[in-house]
Amino acid sequence: MTALLLDVGNSRLKWGVFEDGEIHRTGHIALANVREKGLSVLTTKLPRKADVVFASNVAGTSFGTRLSGVVGMHCNADVHFARSERRGWGITNSYRQPRLLGVDRWVAMIGAFAEVKSACLVVDAGTAVTLDAIDREGNHLGGQIIPGVETMLNALASAASDIPEVKASPKPSADDLKMFGRNTAAAVREGAYNAVAGAIDRATKVLQSSGYRPKVVLTGGGASRILGALAKEPLHRPNLVLFGLSHMLENDQ
């Protein structure tokens, strides 16, 4: 079976081809680019043939409908969308209304637990940063959602007249003392990095103090910016959602 996997986030769309037990031919495109130029800017990058298309979509129902029609026709394949469930693939959802859990979080948890098979903290660093805790039996303990680094930077520039627009750098300085910025832009940037890294470190510490030994599994477009700032070295899995989708396909329930 050849499957085209799609991870449709808030800011980017990622894809990969799953074949013979492996994901290859991965790529990504900014959603703003797709919305501005049309879905043809995406389909020119995708394979023409696939047996199935399997997607995780948090960009809205309207975009998902358009995507399904265009990509399905391009690949001559049925398009299916993952949904958050009460339980499945080793994970038990903690939400009273399971479908209200973001499907990207659900699929990322499935992917992370399939690999580590133990307690873990799944962190997806993108437009928003999500943190989801799982115990060693696969029970979702709950999660957190905080603004991502770029979201924080944009919010401060909009809300405070004396704070300039600040761009996120590829990653924070390796020199710990440089977390204390010597100009406003640096102070804002380092503060955003520290807020995200601090949230992850505290979540890890709370889990440890409660008797868990979580592995931190980090994914998302902003992951590289915080990799070196965490107290506990994480497992960096850039294609975690794609891996989760492939695991769901291989172990269809």
C-alpha positions as a Markdown table, in Angstrom:
| # | Residue | x | y | z |
|---|---|---|---|---|
| 1 | Met | 0.0 | 0.0 | 0.0 |
| 2 | Thr | 1.2 | 3.5 | -0.9 |
| 3 | Ala | -0.4 | 6.2 | 1.4 |
| 4 | Leu | 0.0 | 9.9 | 1.1 |
| 5 | Leu | 0.0 | 11.4 | 4.6 |
| 6 | Leu | -1.0 | 15.0 | 5.3 |
| 7 | Asp | -0.4 | 17.0 | 8.5 |
| 8 | Val | -2.5 | 20.2 | 8.1 |
| 9 | Gly | -1.6 | 22.5 | 10.9 |
| 10 | Asn | -2.4 | 26.2 | 11.7 |
| 11 | Ser | 0.6 | 27.6 | 9.7 |
| 12 | Arg | 2.0 | 24.7 | 7.7 |
| 13 | Leu | 1.0 | 21.7 | 5.7 |
| 14 | Lys | 3.4 | 18.8 | 5.8 |
| 15 | Trp | 3.3 | 15.6 | 3.8 |
| 16 | Gly | 5.0 | 12.3 | 3.4 |
| 17 | Val | 4.6 | 9.1 | 1.4 |
| 18 | Phe | 4.2 | 5.9 | 3.5 |
| 19 | Glu | 5.3 | 2.8 | 1.7 |
| 20 | Asp | 6.9 | -0.5 | 2.7 |
| 21 | Gly | 6.8 | 0.5 | 6.4 |
| 22 | Glu | 8.7 | 3.8 | 6.0 |
| 23 | Ile | 7.8 | 7.5 | 5.5 |
| 24 | His | 9.8 | 9.2 | 2.7 |
| 25 | Arg | 9.5 | 12.1 | 0.2 |
| 26 | Thr | 8.5 | 14.5 | 3.0 |
| 27 | Gly | 7.9 | 18.2 | 2.5 |
| 28 | His | 6.1 | 21.2 | 3.8 |
| 29 | Ile | 4.5 | 24.4 | 2.6 |
| 30 | Ala | 3.1 | 27.5 | 4.3 |
| 31 | Leu | -0.7 | 27.5 | 4.5 |
| 32 | Ala | -0.6 | 31.2 | 3.7 |
| 33 | Asn | 1.0 | 30.4 | 0.4 |
| 34 | Val | -1.7 | 27.8 | -0.4 |
| 35 | Arg | -4.5 | 30.1 | 0.4 |
| 36 | Glu | -2.9 | 32.9 | -1.6 |
| 37 | Lys | -2.0 | 30.9 | -4.7 |
| 38 | Gly | -4.5 | 28.1 | -4.6 |
| 39 | Leu | -4.2 | 24.3 | -3.9 |
| 40 | Ser | -2.4 | 23.8 | -7.2 |
| 41 | Val | 0.8 | 25.2 | -5.6 |
| 42 | Leu | 0.5 | 22.1 | -3.3 |
| 43 | Thr | -0.5 | 19.4 | -5.7 |
| 44 | Thr | 2.5 | 20.2 | -8.0 |
| 45 | Lys | 4.6 | 18.9 | -5.1 |
| 46 | Leu | 2.6 | 15.7 | -4.4 |
| 47 | Pro | 2.8 | 12.3 | -6.1 |
| 48 | Arg | 0.2 | 11.6 | -8.8 |
| 49 | Lys | -0.7 | 8.1 | -7.5 |
| 50 | Ala | -1.6 | 6.8 | -4.0 |
| 51 | Asp | -3.8 | 4.1 | -2.8 |
| 52 | Val | -5.2 | 6.2 | 0.0 |
| 53 | Val | -4.7 | 9.7 | 1.4 |
| 54 | Phe | -4.9 | 10.0 | 5.2 |
| 55 | Ala | -4.9 | 13.4 | 6.8 |
| 56 | Ser | -4.8 | 15.2 | 10.2 |
| 57 | Asn | -6.5 | 18.6 | 9.7 |
| 58 | Val | -6.8 | 21.5 | 12.2 |
| 59 | Ala | -7.2 | 24.2 | 9.5 |
| 60 | Gly | -11.0 | 24.0 | 9.5 |
| 61 | Thr | -13.7 | 22.1 | 7.8 |
| 62 | Ser | -14.0 | 24.4 | 4.8 |
| 63 | Phe | -10.3 | 24.0 | 4.0 |
| 64 | Gly | -10.5 | 20.3 | 4.6 |
| 65 | Thr | -13.4 | 19.9 | 2.1 |
| 66 | Arg | -11.4 | 21.8 | -0.6 |
| 67 | Leu | -8.3 | 19.8 | 0.1 |
| 68 | Ser | -10.1 | 16.5 | -0.1 |
| 69 | Gly | -11.6 | 17.2 | -3.5 |
| 70 | Val | -8.5 | 18.6 | -5.1 |
| 71 | Val | -5.9 | 16.1 | -3.6 |
| 72 | Gly | -8.3 | 13.2 | -4.1 |
| 73 | Met | -8.6 | 14.0 | -7.8 |
| 74 | His | -4.9 | 14.6 | -8.1 |
| 75 | Cys | -3.9 | 11.3 | -6.6 |
| 76 | Asn | -6.9 | 9.4 | -7.8 |
| 77 | Ala | -7.5 | 8.1 | -4.3 |
| 78 | Asp | -10.0 | 8.3 | -1.4 |
| 79 | Val | -9.2 | 10.9 | 1.2 |
| 80 | His | -9.8 | 10.1 | 4.9 |
| 81 | Phe | -9.4 | 12.3 | 7.9 |
| 82 | Ala | -8.3 | 11.2 | 11.3 |
| 83 | Arg | -10.6 | 12.0 | 14.2 |
| 84 | Ser | -10.0 | 12.0 | 17.9 |
| 85 | Glu | -11.6 | 9.0 | 19.6 |
| 86 | Arg | -12.4 | 7.9 | 23.1 |
| 87 | Arg | -9.6 | 5.3 | 22.9 |
| 88 | Gly | -7.5 | 3.6 | 20.3 |
| 89 | Trp | -4.0 | 2.6 | 19.2 |
| 90 | Gly | -2.9 | 2.3 | 22.8 |
| 91 | Ile | -4.2 | 5.7 | 24.0 |
| 92 | Thr | -7.2 | 6.5 | 26.2 |
| 93 | Asn | -8.5 | 10.1 | 25.7 |
| 94 | Ser | -9.1 | 12.1 | 28.9 |
| 95 | Tyr | -11.6 | 14.5 | 27.3 |
| 96 | Arg | -15.2 | 14.0 | 28.3 |
| 97 | Gln | -16.1 | 14.9 | 24.7 |
| 98 | Pro | -13.2 | 13.1 | 22.9 |
| 99 | Arg | -13.8 | 14.9 | 19.5 |
| 100 | Leu | -13.0 | 18.2 | 21.1 |
| 101 | Leu | -9.4 | 17.2 | 21.6 |
| 102 | Gly | -7.4 | 18.6 | 18.6 |
| 103 | Val | -6.8 | 15.8 | 16.2 |
| 104 | Asp | -3.2 | 16.8 | 15.7 |
| 105 | Arg | -2.7 | 16.2 | 19.5 |
| 106 | Trp | -4.4 | 12.9 | 19.3 |
| 107 | Val | -2.4 | 11.6 | 16.4 |
| 108 | Ala | 0.9 | 12.9 | 17.9 |
| 109 | Met | 0.2 | 11.1 | 21.1 |
| 110 | Ile | -0.5 | 7.9 | 19.2 |
| 111 | Gly | 2.8 | 8.3 | 17.3 |
| 112 | Ala | 4.8 | 9.1 | 20.5 |
| 113 | Phe | 3.4 | 6.2 | 22.6 |
| 114 | Ala | 3.9 | 3.8 | 19.7 |
| 115 | Glu | 7.6 | 4.6 | 19.8 |
| 116 | Val | 8.4 | 5.0 | 23.5 |
| 117 | Lys | 5.8 | 2.6 | 25.0 |
| 118 | Ser | 6.1 | 4.4 | 28.4 |
| 119 | Ala | 5.1 | 7.6 | 30.2 |
| 120 | Cys | 5.8 | 10.6 | 28.0 |
| 121 | Leu | 5.1 | 14.3 | 27.6 |
| 122 | Val | 4.3 | 15.1 | 24.0 |
| 123 | Val | 5.1 | 18.6 | 23.0 |
| 124 | Asp | 4.1 | 20.1 | 19.6 |
| 125 | Ala | 5.7 | 23.6 | 19.2 |
| 126 | Gly | 4.0 | 25.5 | 16.5 |
| 127 | Thr | 1.7 | 28.5 | 16.3 |
| 128 | Ala | 0.5 | 27.2 | 19.7 |
| 129 | Val | 2.5 | 24.9 | 21.9 |
| 130 | Thr | 0.6 | 21.9 | 23.1 |
| 131 | Leu | 1.8 | 19.7 | 26.0 |
| 132 | Asp | 0.1 | 16.3 | 26.5 |
| 133 | Ala | 1.0 | 13.9 | 29.3 |
| 134 | Ile | 0.5 | 10.1 | 29.0 |
| 135 | Asp | 1.1 | 7.5 | 31.6 |
| 136 | Arg | 2.8 | 4.2 | 31.0 |
| 137 | Glu | -0.5 | 2.5 | 30.3 |
| 138 | Gly | -1.4 | 5.0 | 27.6 |
| 139 | Asn | -3.9 | 7.0 | 29.6 |
| 140 | His | -4.0 | 10.7 | 28.6 |
| 141 | Leu | -3.6 | 12.6 | 31.8 |
| 142 | Gly | -4.5 | 15.9 | 30.2 |
| 143 | Gly | -2.7 | 18.7 | 28.5 |
| 144 | Gln | -1.8 | 22.4 | 28.2 |
| 145 | Ile | -2.0 | 24.9 | 25.3 |
| 146 | Ile | 0.1 | 28.0 | 25.3 |
| 147 | Pro | 1.1 | 30.5 | 22.6 |
| 148 | Gly | 4.1 | 29.6 | 20.5 |
| 149 | Val | 7.2 | 31.8 | 20.3 |
| 150 | Glu | 6.1 | 33.7 | 17.2 |
| 151 | Thr | 2.6 | 34.1 | 18.5 |
| 152 | Met | 4.0 | 35.7 | 21.7 |
| 153 | Leu | 6.2 | 38.0 | 19.7 |
| 154 | Asn | 3.4 | 39.2 | 17.5 |
| 155 | Ala | 1.0 | 39.6 | 20.5 |
| 156 | Leu | 3.4 | 41.8 | 22.4 |
| 157 | Ala | 4.1 | 44.0 | 19.4 |
| 158 | Ser | 0.4 | 44.5 | 18.9 |
| 159 | Ala | -0.5 | 45.1 | 22.6 |
| 160 | Ala | 2.4 | 47.3 | 23.7 |
| 161 | Ser | 3.3 | 50.6 | 21.9 |
| 162 | Asp | 6.9 | 50.6 | 23.0 |
| 163 | Ile | 7.7 | 47.1 | 22.0 |
| 164 | Pro | 8.9 | 46.6 | 18.4 |
| 165 | Glu | 8.1 | 43.8 | 16.0 |
| 166 | Val | 10.6 | 41.0 | 16.7 |
| 167 | Lys | 11.4 | 38.1 | 14.5 |
| 168 | Ala | 12.2 | 34.7 | 16.0 |
| 169 | Ser | 15.8 | 33.6 | 15.4 |
| 170 | Pro | 16.4 | 29.9 | 14.3 |
| 171 | Lys | 17.3 | 29.0 | 17.9 |
| 172 | Pro | 18.3 | 30.7 | 21.2 |
| 173 | Ser | 21.9 | 31.3 | 22.1 |
| 174 | Ala | 23.8 | 28.4 | 23.6 |
| 175 | Asp | 25.2 | 30.9 | 26.2 |
| 176 | Asp | 22.7 | 30.6 | 29.1 |
| 177 | Leu | 23.4 | 34.2 | 30.3 |
| 178 | Lys | 22.3 | 35.6 | 26.9 |
| 179 | Met | 18.7 | 34.7 | 28.0 |
| 180 | Phe | 18.9 | 38.1 | 29.6 |
| 181 | Gly | 18.6 | 40.5 | 26.6 |
| 182 | Arg | 20.5 | 43.7 | 26.5 |
| 183 | Asn | 18.1 | 45.5 | 24.2 |
| 184 | Thr | 14.3 | 45.3 | 24.0 |
| 185 | Ala | 14.1 | 43.0 | 21.0 |
| 186 | Ala | 16.5 | 40.5 | 22.5 |
| 187 | Ala | 14.6 | 40.7 | 25.8 |
| 188 | Val | 11.3 | 40.0 | 24.1 |
| 189 | Arg | 12.7 | 37.2 | 22.0 |
| 190 | Glu | 14.5 | 35.5 | 24.9 |
| 191 | Gly | 11.5 | 35.9 | 27.1 |
| 192 | Ala | 9.3 | 34.0 | 24.6 |
| 193 | Tyr | 11.9 | 31.2 | 24.4 |
| 194 | Asn | 12.1 | 31.0 | 28.1 |
| 195 | Ala | 8.4 | 31.0 | 28.6 |
| 196 | Val | 8.0 | 27.9 | 26.3 |
| 197 | Ala | 11.0 | 26.1 | 27.7 |
| 198 | Gly | 10.0 | 26.9 | 31.2 |
| 199 | Ala | 6.5 | 25.5 | 30.7 |
| 200 | Ile | 7.9 | 22.2 | 29.3 |
| 201 | Asp | 10.4 | 21.9 | 32.1 |
| 202 | Arg | 7.8 | 22.5 | 34.8 |
| 203 | Ala | 5.4 | 20.1 | 33.3 |
| 204 | Thr | 8.2 | 17.5 | 33.3 |
| 205 | Lys | 9.1 | 18.2 | 36.9 |
| 206 | Val | 5.4 | 18.0 | 38.1 |
| 207 | Leu | 5.1 | 14.6 | 36.4 |
| 208 | Gln | 8.3 | 13.4 | 38.0 |
| 209 | Ser | 7.2 | 14.6 | 41.4 |
| 210 | Ser | 3.9 | 12.6 | 40.9 |
| 211 | Gly | 5.8 | 9.4 | 40.3 |
| 212 | Tyr | 6.1 | 9.4 | 36.5 |
| 213 | Arg | 9.4 | 9.2 | 34.5 |
| 214 | Pro | 8.2 | 10.8 | 31.3 |
| 215 | Lys | 10.2 | 10.9 | 28.1 |
| 216 | Val | 9.8 | 14.3 | 26.4 |
| 217 | Val | 8.8 | 13.9 | 22.7 |
| 218 | Leu | 9.2 | 17.2 | 20.8 |
| 219 | Thr | 7.8 | 18.0 | 17.4 |
| 220 | Gly | 6.5 | 21.1 | 15.5 |
| 221 | Gly | 8.0 | 23.8 | 13.3 |
| 222 | Gly | 9.3 | 25.7 | 16.4 |
| 223 | Ala | 11.0 | 22.7 | 18.0 |
| 224 | Ser | 14.5 | 23.6 | 16.8 |
| 225 | Arg | 14.2 | 27.0 | 18.6 |
| 226 | Ile | 13.9 | 25.4 | 22.1 |
| 227 | Leu | 15.8 | 22.1 | 21.7 |
| 228 | Gly | 18.9 | 23.3 | 23.5 |
| 229 | Ala | 17.0 | 25.3 | 26.2 |
| 230 | Leu | 15.3 | 22.3 | 27.9 |
| 231 | Ala | 16.5 | 20.8 | 31.1 |
| 232 | Lys | 15.8 | 17.3 | 29.9 |
| 233 | Glu | 17.0 | 16.3 | 26.4 |
| 234 | Pro | 13.9 | 15.4 | 24.4 |
| 235 | Leu | 13.4 | 13.0 | 21.6 |
| 236 | His | 13.1 | 15.3 | 18.6 |
| 237 | Arg | 10.6 | 13.9 | 16.1 |
| 238 | Pro | 9.9 | 16.5 | 13.3 |
| 239 | Asn | 7.4 | 14.1 | 11.6 |
| 240 | Leu | 5.6 | 12.9 | 14.6 |
| 241 | Val | 2.1 | 13.5 | 13.3 |
| 242 | Leu | 2.9 | 11.7 | 10.0 |
| 243 | Phe | 4.3 | 8.8 | 12.0 |
| 244 | Gly | 1.2 | 8.7 | 14.1 |
| 245 | Leu | -0.9 | 8.6 | 10.9 |
| 246 | Ser | 1.2 | 5.8 | 9.5 |
| 247 | His | 0.8 | 3.8 | 12.8 |
| 248 | Met | -3.0 | 4.2 | 12.6 |
| 249 | Leu | -3.0 | 2.9 | 9.0 |
| 250 | Glu | -0.8 | -0.1 | 9.8 |
| 251 | Asn | -2.9 | -1.0 | 12.8 |
| 252 | Asp | -6.4 | -0.1 | 11.5 |
| 253 | Gln | -9.1 | -0.4 | 14.1 |
